[in-house]
């Protein structure tokens, strides 16, 4: 599964197309990549971490619908839920094509 964050929509929901719901002690692993238009570059960002809301009726149906919405709309919806939330920052990742990759061979 692959998704693309658009330059005019820097905030979007999902990690490689998923919005994982994690119970205490669970983890979610993923791989990510970036296409650079120059030999060097950097990438930074953050994750919005939030408590899953307790919903029922029409609110639950809307929530289930929004979990399938376009990533930018889904992110705006999640931010507006009013549940406990925080941003988990990512450190800056530096890329340089002149640095050889490490091989596991």
Order of alpha helices (4+ residues) and beta strands (2+ residues): beta-alpha-alpha-beta
